[in-house]
Each structure stands twice: as structure tokens, then as C-alpha cells.
Amino acid sequence: MYRGTDLPSDGLIAVVKRDCPTCVLTAPVLGDFVQRTGLAVYTQDDPDFPETVPGRIDDTMLDVSHRLRIEIVPTLIRMRGGQEMDRTYGWDRAEWERVSGLTAIGPDLPMSRPGCGAKNIEPGIIEKLKIRHGETGLASRRIELGGGEDEIEAMFDRGWSDGLPLVPPTEERVLRMLSGTARDPQEVIGLCPPDLVPATVEKIAINAVMAGCKPEYLPVVLAAVEAVLDEPFAMHGVLATTMYVGPVVVVNGAVRRQIGMNAKGNALGQGNRANATIGRALQLVIRNIGGGRPQEVDRATLGNPGKYTYCFAEDEEGSSWEPLSVERGLPQGKSAVTVFAGYGLQGVVDQKSRDPESLSRSFATSLMAVQNVKLAPACDVMIVVCPEHERTFRTAGWSKQRFLTRLHELCEISGEELISGAKGIAEGGPDTLAGKMVKKFRPGGILIVRAGGGAGMFSGIIGGWAASGARGSSPVTKEVKT
Amino acid sequence: MADLESRGIPSVGVATTEFIDAAAVQAKSLGIDPAYVFIPHPVQDRTDDELRALADVHFDSIIALLLKGNQ
């Protein structure tokens, strides 16, 4: 039963718009219905349409269309006793005859024509209607600003910002953001540190709005949040540590292209909306849901610029190596995010190596400097291999696994060199290291991603957190679910 | 610590004075009031002997906090 008194409780209802050729096509039929049986016609865009129906009803506010849950126009509905008995949409003579109970209608029209999208479900309109009809389903408290308040400044003043301006999370924008996922807005993705607050899809969507995300990025943001809130990632520790790290987000699979992420030139840099805002949304979630703020529970000594945002896509096309998500156990073709507690970027410049052994040694030598050459084992690392370096491995037939194995072999150092005081440096380990060979990285402690522009033999190392692995943070991979 | 205490295991946090604010913020956000002993900052670069001396200085106050309410 429909609320309100303006809907006829018996007879036929049609909802149309002039901007739909199929509606225009059926205008004579609607005029014929008026003559034969009576009909209430609601018009969505032009109160003068259809001219064939003198008593047409203006629904340019779309409230009736919304109440009737119209999705396609024209829609023809038969009511009895205030109940909807039947409906059809688009033009199909047999269907219209069935719903109307009339015969020989529209003899000059083709048998059928598909309808058009209804105006009341257009993005930007459906949200307004839900708000007006009290159907948002949003649980968050509303914050009213004074008439003279600048909304951008008001958000800074309330401490929501990472230091850059935010997009105001109006009900309309939050609803539109939520249209990016089929998940229930009140579903809890995890407990967000440091305050251990339930991170609901709705709360995450609000932060995605503030970060500047499009609705289609939301599933990636949700997967990233789910990943950092997974126990092995130890988000609480990553936040609270005095070290540099924050979550680094790597995206794999079809979603990269669907939302226009950058995996090529300047992949780790500025300029791509999806890369920039997904990573930012994740940081805002920790700040605004979890309450994690610098100089409070976030004790970073320096932090790193990636704590504004640190998100990029793997360049899978043309690579001979399996994507990171596949290496980490997800089926090929699944969209996924992997989070890694990392910081900064240390270059691996090698413009001379044309064989994989030489290039592996270049990488290994550079890797030994992570944290400090005097420290081993060190943190986990993520290596971002540029396409021109990957080509060297590809043409020599080196799999990713072979490269990894070689790196672990090469990243080894004699204990004597690590002892405190060796090389005139107090930093280092105990005397008991003497006579031992020490691995720089734990097994599984090197991740490899391929990204970057087609020109330039410049790869990168993203250093991790000293507390890598079971005693701190391990990388986590999650499938992106829509 | 909140987890330990909830299981009836007494706990005391030991941290350097640089973390007084952090401990207060975290305790407030979790709604707990943990026992803390704050020692001078820094500790990372101290020798083993210096660390032992530091531990000796604070040992009694740590034990006292662990036993507080049980005597």
C-alpha cells in the first residue's frame, strides 16, 4: 500500500518522461487509455508531456515516482483497493494489454521497445529523495553548521583533517558513496585502533567522501580497511610506533582499470585521483574512526609523506611475473588489495646491468642499506620493480621466485661486520654474532611488485617496520568485494 | 595490559617519560586506568650496565604497583 493520498487507489497509473523516446512513442496509447478506461499519468520531467493526456500530473519533484519505486519509464501499474496488482515497464503490447485488461492497443506501434532509466533513480536525485523521505538508513549523528560557518574551516576546526582540505560529507554524498557497494551500511568491517571503535561501512564511506573518493573506489577502500584491521597487520602497533611506517596499499586485478588507477608512470607519485584518495581515505579512517592522531597515540618520530596517502596499482599487463595478490594466494583475476607497513622510497638505480645476476646484485647491495647496514635481520621490504628492470629478468627467463631466492641468498652478511663497534659504528649486534652469517631478511620478508613508466631503469625499495612478522606487522591481502 | 588485568593478572607498564602523554591518551580512549612507571628517556642507547642500574632504581616501585590492593 502506498502512503499519501494523491495516488489513485484503483485503476491504471503510468509514469513517463518526455526525455524518453519510448514514452513519446506510447503517448497516443496513454491518450487512448484516458478515453477508454481512465488513467493517472505522472510526468517526471515536463509538466506539458504527454499532450495526449490533459489531466497529467506533475511529478517533477519525483516524490510519487520514488514512492512507486519506478526504475524504468514508461511504467504501467494497475491498482485495486490501494494495492498494486500488476506492473510492466518499457513498451510491450502484450504486457500492456495484460496489465490494462484492454485489447487492440497501439496498433500502429511496434511490438515492443525497451524503456529508459527513470529520473528518480538517477545519481544525485535518488539521494535527495531518500533524504526527503527519511529513508537514508544512516546511523551517524548529523552535524549542523551555523549559517556563517565556512564548512571547510569547520572540518579543520573539528580535527577531522589530515592537514589538507576535506570534502564535506553531506548526507547526499555519503549515500552516493554507499551506492558503490552492496554491503550493509551497518556491517562492521573491524575494530579500529587505537580507540577500538567498530568501523562500519557507513563510517568508512563518510571518510571516503572526505578523502575525495568516487563511489566506485569504495570497495577498494573497504578491502584496505579490512586488511589493516586484520590481526596480523597490527594496525595499533603500526600507528603507535615511533618508526616511520604507515599502511602502503597495493591494488591488483581488474578493479585497477575499472576505477582508473595508475600503475605506470609516476605510479607512486601525485596526480591520480583513485591512487590519491583511496590511500587518504584509509588514513582518515584511522584518524576519525579509531582516533589515531599524531603526537597522541601516533608516536612517529618523523613519519613519512606516505602517511597522507600511499596507494598504487601493480602494472600487471605485459609482466612475466604473477601479480602480488596471486603470489600471496588469491586466484588469478581476483581484484585484491595488499597492505604493507612501509615508508618512503629508496631508489635502486641500475642503468648498466643487462643480465639478471648483475641486476640481482644491484638490488641486494641496495637492500643491505635498509634501516642501517649494521642491522640484520632488518624489517620486511617491498621492492617496486620498474618495467625496464623486469624486462631484464623476463628476457633471461627468471621467474619472480628465482629472483626472490637469489635476493635472499645475496642479502647475507658476516656477523663480524654487524657487531656493535665494527666499522667504527656503535650501532650493531652482540659479540656472539662473530663467525655467523646473518640473513638480512626473514623468509617471506621481501615482497615484489611491478610498477612504473616504460622508460627508466629506476626501481624502488619501500622499507618496512622493524617489528616485521609475528612480533609486529605482517602484510595482509584481501579480496575486493563489491 | 587491559587484557591481562581482565584475566586477573596484575600488570604494570614501564615506559620512558617521552610516552607519558601517549599512555594517558590511550588509557583514556580505552577507558582504563593502568599502573605505570615512567623512567628517564632514552633507553635504546644505554649499555647493559646502565639498564641494570635503571632497573634496580625502579624495581621496588614496579613491585609495589603490582601488589597494590592485594596486601
Contacts between the chains, C-beta under 8 A, distances in Angstrom:
chain1	res1	chain2	res2	distance
A	194	B	25	7.9
A	194	B	26	5.8
A	194	B	29	5.7
A	194	B	30	7.7
A	195	B	29	4.1
A	195	B	30	7.0
A	196	B	29	8.0
A	196	B	30	6.7
A	240	B	22	7.1
A	240	B	26	7.7
A	291	B	29	5.5
A	295	B	21	7.6
A	296	B	21	7.3
A	296	B	22	7.0
A	296	B	25	4.5
A	297	B	22	6.0
A	297	B	25	5.6
A	297	B	26	5.3
A	297	B	29	7.3
A	299	B	19	7.1
A	299	B	22	5.4
A	426	B	45	7.9
